[in-house]
Amino acid sequence: MSANRNPEQDIAILGVGMHPWGKWGRSFVEYGVAAAHEAIADANVAWGDIGFVSGANTVRNGYPGYVSGSTFANALGFQGASMASSYSACASGVTALQAARAQILAGLCDVALVVGADTTPKGFLKPNEGDRPDDTDWLRFHLLGATNPAYFAIYARRRMELYGDTPNDFAQVKVKNSRHAVHNPRARYTKEYDIEDVNNSPMVADPLRLLEICATSDGGAALVVSSMEWAQAHGHASPARVTGISTVSPTYPNSIIELPYLASDSWAATGHGAMTFKDDIAGSAYAQAGIGPEDLDFAEVYDLSSAYELDWYEHIGLCAPGEAARLLRDGDTQLGGRVPVNPSGGLGAFGEAVPAQAIAQVCELTWQVRNQSGPRQVDGAHVGLSINHGMYGHGSAVIVSA
């Protein structure tokens, strides 16, 4: 155990729940409540035991989405619990989990419910309607034409130029993840694809094809978490534990452009190219958990595109920069490999349900360390990391241990 490790900062994961991902066309509240009921039942706690409800916000579903903590508590039946609502783009779910953890570690509650759910429009995500010239997210669409797929393609092109990665490498990520997704009943896309299927799908943003880009989805996920003391006093002798949470901000200078920002910091005099914001996200979680990347048994990473998954191999320390494609080709990141990545099938199999997806990743980590993942189970899964990256400098990582 690292000298930096503080077991008193651990919290227990008592229950997990997930509404299946898809395009259901119903209220996001329905998905979140279904996930919450499943998590509460899995935890074997009463609704009245919940002292804090932490909601991850959706910005596409009106005022109820902006006050998601209250919305979910109301739908479940107000019972006096404290509440909070969080929005951090794709990192919203972990921000909500971090708020619950803080309440528990401060002694302000014993048990908390964390919920996120979304209903998304057809097509790729875009800014809300209206002219907002002071909004950099609006500006990147209207000035640069940098839609999300274009952004993902820029990152893919960067890998090709810097490291010699090929379109077939990107396609192989989708092939690997589709083999995993076949076994996940909660995933939206459960068809197994071969490399010809991927390479024959329509080009969206060169070099990325349709099957390599994460769709938008409806879905919901929930966690019931508690203090370790409460868990052990109420029949949870050896629960899965959150041993590290990172919600760090970038530090100056951040040498790689992170859209929607339209430029990077100047780092000619002060920058250090060895570390970037995305490296720091995982690094902070490792420091809290007292481990390093060599201790991971598996990971769930943010594969908004197949090429983006390769970036995350390097950012979480599975290999040095430029070596991700080799790791993939050698089979290290598939089920049965040295450190399987996205045994759930990844976001490419689920689609984006923004406030729910980081919580869903933690659900997947929990099922793995409990040995409850069925045919997609990672052998010897004791420590897993999930990582998500949102706009405007929001990043998040969670480490779950058996």
NUVEX-767741 format. One record per atom (N, C-alpha, C): y, x, z. Coordinates in pm, whole numbers, plus 50000, padded with zeros to 5 digits. Example, Ala and Ser with C-alpha at 12.3 -4.5 7.8 and 13.67 -1.06 7.14 Angstrom:
494315131950780;495505123050780;496705132050780;497755128550708;498945136750714;500035129050787;
END
This chain:
498805008550000;500005000050000;501245008850000;502185005749912;503415013349904;504235012150032;505005022850060;505895022450176;506955011650161;507245007550037;508244997050014;507704983050035;506394982050047;505754968950056;506024962650192;506424949950191;506674942650315;505884929650310;504684929350369;503854917250362;504534904950422;505544906950508;506224895450567;507044887750463;507204893450343;507924886350237;506984878250148;505674878850173;504734870950094;504874856150127;504634847850028;504464833550053;503134829249991;502564818550043;501274813549997;501464803249886;500584803649787;500524793149685;499404783849726;499764772149777;498774762649826;498234753749714;499084750349618;498664741149514;499394743649384;498714740849273;499304742149140;498974729749059;499864726148968;499634714548884;500374715848753;499824709948648;500444710948516;500144698448434;501184693048373;500994682548272;500714689648141;499744685048063;499454691747935;500684692547845;500764703447769;501864705447676;501584697847546;502644693047480;502494686047353;503824680247311;503794670447225;504974662547190;504644648147224;504964644347348;504534631347399;505614620647384;506884624747372;507944615047349;508274606447469;508004611447589;508304603547709;509314611147796;509694605347907;510684611447995;510124624248059;511004634348070;510594646548138;510174643848282;510724633448342;510404630248481;508914627048495;508374620048398;506954616548401;506084629148404;506434639048323;505644651348320;505744658948453;506964659648506;507154666848632;506444660148748;506494646748753;505844639548862;504324641048853;503774640448731;502324642348715;501914656148764;502684666348728;502374679948773;502504681148924;503534674848981;503744675349126;502604668749201;502164657149154;501034650349219;499794659249217;499554665749105;498384674449095;498504686249192;499704692249200;499904703749290;499764699649436;500304688049472;500204683249611;498754680349647;498014674349554;496584671749581;495804684849591;496124694249503;495444707249506;495704714449638;496924712849692;497284719249817;496704712249939;496264699849921;495764691750032;496814690350142;498044687450097;499134684750191;499624670450167;500324665150262;500964652150247;502364653950189;502824643850114;504184644450060;505194646350173;504934640650287;505844642150400;505874656150458;504874664550425;504884678550472;505894687050397;506324682450280;507234690250196;508634690050257;509144701650291;510464702450351;511574706250255;511204710450133;512214714950036;511674712349897;512494706149813;512134703549673;513074711749585;512494720449505;513264729449420;512994726149275;513994720849205;513824716649067;514394726848970;513684728848859;514194737048749;514794727548645;516044729748609;516804720148530;516464720548382;516584708848318;516594707648173;517974703048130;518514709648029;519874706147983;519854696547866;518654691847826;518554683147710;518364668547748;518324665647876;517924652147917;518944645548009;520224648547983;521284641548054;521394645348200;522154637348274;522454640648414;521204641948500;520164633648483;518964635848565;518374649848549;518534655648430;518034669148409;518874679748477;520154676748498;521044686448564;520844686648715;520284676148771;520024675348915;518524672948936;517734681848878;516284679448870;515634678549007;516114686349104;515524685549238;515604671449293;516784665349282;516974651749329;516194641849243;516154644249112;515444635149022;513954634549056;513344646049075;511914646249107;511654640649248;512524644149345;512334638949481;512444623749483;513374618449406;513544604049398;512314597549336;511814603349227;510664597549159;509404598049246;509304608249330;508164609449420;508334600749545;509594597049575;509894588849692;510684596749794;511974594749798;512814602349891;512234601850033;512114613350096;511574613950232;512354623550321;513594626950278;514464634850364;514404649750342;513604654550247;513514668950222;514844674250170;515134686850201;516264693650138;515934695949991;516994697949909;516784698949765;517714709449706;517304714749591;518154723449510;517734722049366;518664724849274;518404724349131;518914737249069;518114743148978;518444756348923;518354756148772;519274763448708;519164765448565;519404780148533;518444786348467;518564800248424;517874802048289;518064792248200;517384792348070;515884794048093;515234803048020;513774804148030;513304809548166;514204815048243;513874819948377;514074809248484;514384796748445;514724786348542;513604783948643;512354783848598;511254780948688;511124791048800;511314803748768;511214814048872;512454813948961;513604810548905;514794808948990;514554797849092;513914786949050;513574776249143;512564780849247;511594788749205;510614794249299;511274803949396;512204811949348;512924821249435;513714813749542;514324802449504;515064794349602;514114789149710;512934784549670;511954779649767;511474790949858;511234802449799;510804814049879;511854817649984;513124817649942;514194821150035;514244811250152;514084798350125;514084788350230;512934790850329;511764794050274;510594796250360;510774808850443;511184819950380;511304832550453;512444832150555;513444823550529;514534821950626;514144813050743;512964806950735;512524798050842;513124784250836;513714780550722;514364767550709;513394756550669;512224760150618;511174750450592;509834757650594;508774750150608;507424755850605;506764754650469;506994743250404;506314740150278;507354735450176;507224740150051;508174736349946;507434732449820;508054723649743;507554719649612;508514724749506;507974731449403;508764736649292;508294729349166;509224723149092;508864715048975;509804718048859;509234718848739;510024719648618;509364711648508;510164704948425;509614697148314;510684695548208;510234693148084;511194691947974;510634682647866;511554675847799;511294668747675;512204674847570;511634679747461;512424687247363;512544679747231;513624682347157;513784675947026;512874682546923;512734676346808;511984682146699;512714694546647;511974704646609;512574716646554;512864726946661;513544737546622;513844748446714;515054744846802;515134751146917;516234748447010;517544753446950;518614746446982;519934750046933;520954745747037;522214750247024;523234746047121;523454731047115;523944725447225;524304711347226;525454708747128;525604696347091;526614692746993;528024695447046;528964697146952;530364699046989;530834713046957;532184714546943;532784727646916;533104734547048;532534746547067;532784754147191;533004768747155;534154772247101;534374785947055;534414796447166;534454792147292;534374801747402;532944803347454;531974797247386;530574797547426;529834807147331;529384818547383;528764828447295;527464823447233;526774814247300;525554808747241;525904800347118;526984792447127;527474784647013;527934794046903;528614804846939;529154814146840;528044821346763;526954824646828;525914832146756;525284823746647;525204810546668;524704801746562;525734800246450;526994798046488;528004794346389;528664806246320;528744817646388;529354829446327;528324838546262;527174840246329;526164849546280;525004842646210;524844829746232;523654823146181;522394827946252;522564833146372;521444839146446;520724828346526;519954820146456;519074810546523;518034818146602;517284810946687;516274817746767;515254825346681;514694819246574;513754826946491;514384839446429;515674838646392;516334850446338;516434861446444;516724857446566;516774866846678;515424873646697;514354865746695;513014871446712;512694881046598;513134877646477;512854886146361;513594899546371;514814899346426;515554911846446;514774921146538;514214915646646;513394923746736;512154929046666;511534920846582;510364925446508;510734936846413;511844935146341;512294945746252;512594958646328;513124957246448;513394969046529;512094976646557;511034969446591;509744976046616;509234982946490;509394976546376;508934982546252;509684995546222;510994995346243;511795007246212;511555018546312;511465015146440;511335025446543;509915030946554;508915022046544;507565025946581;506535024846470;506935019346356;505985017946247;505035006346260;505324996546348;504494984646357;504524977146224;503474969646198;503344962846070;503254947746090;503514939945986;503304925445996;501874921846037;500894929745997;499524926946039;499334928746189;500074938146250;500024939546395;500544926746462;501664921646411;502224909446469;501264897646451;500654896946334;499694886146310;498504887146404;498084899446435;496914901146520;497174896446663;498444896946709;498774891246839;498454876446841;498864869246737;498574854946729;497084852346723;496354860546649;494904858946639;494274860346778;494664870746851;494134873146987;494424861247077;495684856947079;496054846247171;495404832947135;495184830747006;494524818246967;493074818047015;492434829647020;491064830147074;491054826147221;492104829847294;492214826047434;492534811247449;493444806247365;493934792547378;492844782147354;491844785747275;490734776547248;490154770947377;490204778947483;489564775347609;490524769247711;491754766047668;492754761147764;493064746347738;492544737347819;492734723047791;494174718447807;495024726247871;496414722047890;497334727047779;496824735947693;497634741247585;497794730847474;498854732147397;499114722947286;498314726747162;498284739847133;497624744647012;496344752047052;495204746347019;493934752047064;493004755346947;493584757246830;492814761446713;492764776646708;491594782046674;491474796546656;491864800146513;492764810046500;493234814446370;492734828546341;492504831446211;492234845246172;493484850746105;493434863346070;494654869946021;495124864045889;494174859045807;494574852745681;495334839745707;494894832045806;495624819845841;497074822945875;497264833245956;498624836845998;499444841545879;498874850445799;499624856245688;499864846445574;499124835645572;499334825345470;500254814045517;500664814345644;501594804145692;503004807245640;503884797145632;505204799145569;506024809845640;506764817545561;507704827145617;508904819545674;509274822645797;510414816045862;511594825445871;511384837245928;512424847345939;511724860745924;511854866545808;511114878545771;511244889445878;510124894345935;508744893545888;507894882945959;508514873646031;507744864346113;507454851446038;506194847246048;505734835145983;505614823846085;505394811846035;505424800046120;504454801146237;503244805946214;502254806646321;502564817546423;503574825646398;503924836546490;505124833146576;505664821246563;506874817346635;506554805646727;507024806546851;506764796346951;507494783346915;506764772346916;507354759246891;508064754047016;508694742347007;509224735447125;508244724347164;508124722047293;507124712547342;507674704547459;506974693647491;507134686547617;506084691947713;506414692447841;505434696847940;506044697548077;505194699448177;505654700548315;504704708948396;505214715248502;504394723448590;504984723048730;504134725248830;504574724348970;503754733649058;504374737849167;503734746249269;504054740649405;503084741449495;503354739349638;503174752849705;504214757549772;504194770649838;504564769049985;504144778650065;504414777950210;504484791850267;504864792550394;504754805150467;503274808550485;502974821350499;501584825350523;501094819750655;501964819150755;501554814050886;501164799350878;501984791450807;501674777150795;500364775350720;500184782950614;498954781850534;497714784350619;497754795050694;496574798750773;496334789050888;497394783150939;497244773351047;496754759850997;496774757850864;496394744750808;495244745950708;494344755050738;493094755650664;493074763950538;494154771150507;494194779850389;494044794350436;492824798450458;492584811450520;492984823050430;492704821950301;492974833050207;493594827650079;494794822250087;495404816449966;495894827149870;496064823549745;496804832049652;498214833949707;498774845749682;500084849049741;501044853649633;502294849649649;503374855749572;503794868149648;503574879849588;503904892449656;505154899049600;505664894049489;506894899349433;507544889249342;508854887749352;509644879449259;510864887549220;511134887949090;512314894749039;513174884848963;514444884248998;515444876948919;516674885748899;516444898548872;517544908248867;518434905948746;519674910048761;520624909848650;520604923448580;521164924248459;521304937348395;522254946348473;522164959148447;523124968648501;523824975548384;525044979348407;525814986148304;525385000748295;525225006248177;525304999648048;523924994948002;523864983147943;522614978047885;522664981247736;521814990147693;521974996447562;521384988447447;520734977147475;520144968947370;520814955247371;521194950547254;521864937447246;520914926447292;521384918047381;520624906447428;521394893947387;520944887447279;521634875247240;521534864847350;522594856747369;523664854147274;524834863947276;524804874447361;525874884247352;525844890547214;527014893647160;527114897847022;527224912947007;527174920247118;527214934847112;526594940247241;526194952747239;525694959147360;526844966247431;526604970447554;527574978747625;527694992247555;528844998647570;529005012247524;528325021547623;527425029947573;526685038747664;526665053147616;527585056447526;527605070047470;527785080547579;528605077347680;528885087147784;528025085147908;527655072647938;527025069848067;525615064248056;525205060547937;523935053547925;522715062447939;521605056247968;520325063147980;519325054747903;518865059947790;518025052147701;516635049447751;516235055547862;514855054147910;514605040647976;515625034148026;515445021548096;516355010948036;515844998948026;516664987747981;516504976448080;517264965848060;517204954248148;515774949048161;515074948048049;513744942148052;512754950948128;512974963948129;512154972548215;512424969648362;513704967548393;514094965348532;513524952448589;513344942248504;512814929448553;511464931648620;510554938148547;509224940848603;509314950948717;510164960948702;510254971448803;510604966248940;511514956548946;511904950749074;510734943449139;509954935949060;508794928949115;507734938649163;507494949249087;506534959449131;506944965449265;508234968549279;508714974749403;508464965649523;508724952549506;508494943349617;507014942449652;506174942049550;504734940449573;504064953449616;504784964549603;504214977549642;503124982249547;503244978649419;502254982549320;502964988049198;502174992649101;502684996748972;501894990048863;502284992148738;501574985648627;500094989348621;499735000848673;498335004948673;497474996148764;498104988448851;497374979748944;497144965648888;497734962448773;497574949148717;496174947248659;495634935448681;494374931648619;494604923548491;495764917048480;496094908848363;497564905348372;498094899348265;499514895448264;499714883448172;500714875348206;501214864648120;502644868448081;502874870747952;504184875347908;504804865447810;506054867747784;506964858447716;506864860647565;505914854047501;505664856347358;506344845647272;507674845447275;508374836147187;508094839347041;507744851647013;507184855246883;506034864946908;505164866246810;504034875446826;504524889746843;505574893546771;506094907146784;506694909546922;507284899246979;507924900447110;506894903747218;505674898747203;504644902147302;504444917247309;504484924147194;504304938647194;505404945647272;506644940647261;507724946347342;507384945747491;506824934347533;506564932547676;505464941947727;504504945847644;503514955747688;504224968247741;505284972047669;506024984147706;506964981647823;507634970147824;508584967347931;507904965848067;506664960948070;505974959548200;505124971848233;505184981948147;504574994748180;503104996248146;502574987848058;501174989448019;500975001547929;502055005747862;501985017447775;503405022647755;503515034247694;504815040147665;505455033147546;506775034247529;507425028347412;506785033147283;506535023747194;505935026947066;504425026547062;503785024347177;502315024747183;501685010947194;502485000347189;501944986947212;500944982947103;501274985846978;500354981846870;499004988746886;498995001146929;497725008146953;496925001147061;497614996947168;496944989847276;496284977047224;497004969947138;496474957747078;495274960846989;495434970746901;494364974146807;493104978546877;493254985446991;492094990247066;491404979247146;491984967147147;491364956047219;491644955847367;492584964347414;492854965147558;493444952447614;494154944547530;494884932947583;494194919647552;492974920147503;492214907747482;491294905347601;490784893347614;489804890547719;488644900247706;488264906347817;487254916847816;487824930647802;489134931647770;489784944647757;490274949947890;490954961347884;491394968148007;492354959648088;493334953248022;494294944848093;494664933148001;493904922348005;494174911047917;495594905647933;496224902847822;497584897347821;497524883447757;498134873947824;498144859847784;496744854047768;495914855247873;494614848447867;494734833347859;495904828047892;496154813647879;496304809347734;496564818947644;496964816047507;498434818747485;499194820247596;500604823647586;501484811847545;502784814547539;503724804047500;503504799647356;502964808547274;502654804647138;501644793347133;500784792447232;499794781547239;500364769247307;501354771147394;501934760047468;503164754347399;504044763047352;505364758947308;506344759747424;507624759647390;508674760647491;508974747147553;508744746047683;509294735247766;510074742847873;511304745947843;512034757047905;511964757448058;512314746848132;512294748048278;510894748448338;509894745048258;508524744448309;507724757048281;508114764748180;507194774948131;506964786448229;507994790948301;507764801648397;506904796848514;507054784048552;506194778448657;504764777348606;504614773248480;503274772448421;502594785948419;503344796548392;502774809948395;502234813248534;502974809348639;502504811948775;501264803648806;501204791348753;499974783548766;498804791048705;498994796548586;497924803948519;497514816348600;498494823448656;498164834848742;497304830448859;497674819148918;496974814349037;495544810449005;495344803048895;493974799448857;493134811948833;493744822248775;492984834448749;492554841348879;493494843248973;493114850449095;492214842049185;492194828849163;491234820149234;489874819349164;489784825749046;488554825248966;488264810948920;489324803948874;489214790048832;489604787848685;489534798248603;490014797248466;488914794948363;487694792748407;486624789248314;486384799948210;486204796048082;485874805847978;486974816047952;488214813547996;489274823347978;489474831948104;488524831748195;488634839348319;488594854348292;489514861548353;489544876148348;488634881548458;487684889948423;486784895748523;487584903948624;487314901648753;487964909348858;489454907148866;489904894948839;491344891848841;491814890348986;492464900549037;493014900249173;494534901149175;495134907649075;496584909349071;497064906548929;498004897248915;498554894048785;500064893148789;500694895848676;502154895148663;502514885648551;503544877448574;504144869448467;505584873848450;506064872948327;507444877148301;508064867848199;509334864548221;510084855548137;511494860948123;512144857748013;513484863047988;514364852047932;515454849248002;516354838847956;517634844747900;518454836247845;519734840447788;520724844047899;521804850347857;522904854047948;522434862548066;521554872048039;521184881648141;520244876448247;519594865348223;518614860348319;517224865648282;516554871748379;515174875948361;514394872448486;513094871348473;512294868048592;510894873548578;510334877648690;508944881948696;508374877548828;507084874648829;506364870848951;505054878548954;504694883549071;503394889649092;502614880949189;501414877049147;500514868849230;499274877249259;498874877149386;497714885049430;496714875949501;495454879449489;494394871949559;494474874849708;
END
